[in-house]
Amino acid sequence: MLTQIHPKLPMRNKAETKKYYIEKLGFEQLGSDDFPDYLMLKKDEIEIHFFLFTDLNPKENYGMVYIRVSGIDAFYHSLVDERVEIHPNGSLQTKSWGQKEFSLLDPDSNLLTFGESF
């Protein structure tokens, strides 16, 4: 039986990634900073892990994760109010496949898409 998934995404700079996810998106760190090449973050019931990839070219990064949420309207507007940059093609939209979604790019161009069924 599968119970959880923790995607691993590339990061070029641990401090920058940590700051973005904690200060902009409201995540908290799991574990310690004892491992300079790895970072684990959590928000509510999800975790995202990051591995150091200093040679990553953000223009060639295809890291993506789809995150299901509840209360997407409030979450989206809280990010907009905090001036978190939303993907240029990823504003909050109702999709024909029964989801309301928006997307953003983190500092390493990992695409985070948030979606809620309606």
Rosetta blueprint (number, residue, H / E / L):
1 M L
2 L L
3 T L
4 Q L
5 I L
6 H L
7 P L
8 K E
9 L E
10 P E
11 M E
12 R L
13 N L
14 K H
15 A H
16 E H
17 T H
18 K H
19 K H
20 Y H
21 Y H
22 I H
23 E H
24 K H
25 L L
26 G L
27 F L
28 E E
29 Q E
30 L E
31 G L
32 S L
33 D L
34 D L
35 F L
36 P L
37 D L
38 Y E
39 L E
40 M E
41 L E
42 K E
43 K E
44 D L
45 E L
46 I E
47 E E
48 I E
49 H E
50 F E
51 F E
52 L E
53 F L
54 T L
55 D L
56 L L
57 N L
58 P H
59 K H
60 E H
61 N L
62 Y L
63 G L
64 M E
65 V E
66 Y E
67 I E
68 R E
69 V L
70 S L
71 G L
72 I H
73 D H
74 A H
75 F H
76 Y H
77 H H
78 S H
79 L H
80 V H
81 D H
82 E L
83 R L
84 V L
85 E L
86 I L
87 H L
88 P L
89 N L
90 G L
91 S L
92 L L
93 Q E
94 T E
95 K L
96 S L
97 W L
98 G L
99 Q E
100 K E
101 E E
102 F E
103 S E
104 L E
105 L E
106 D L
107 P L
108 D L
109 S L
110 N L
111 L E
112 L E
113 T E
114 F E
115 G E
116 E E
117 S E
118 F L
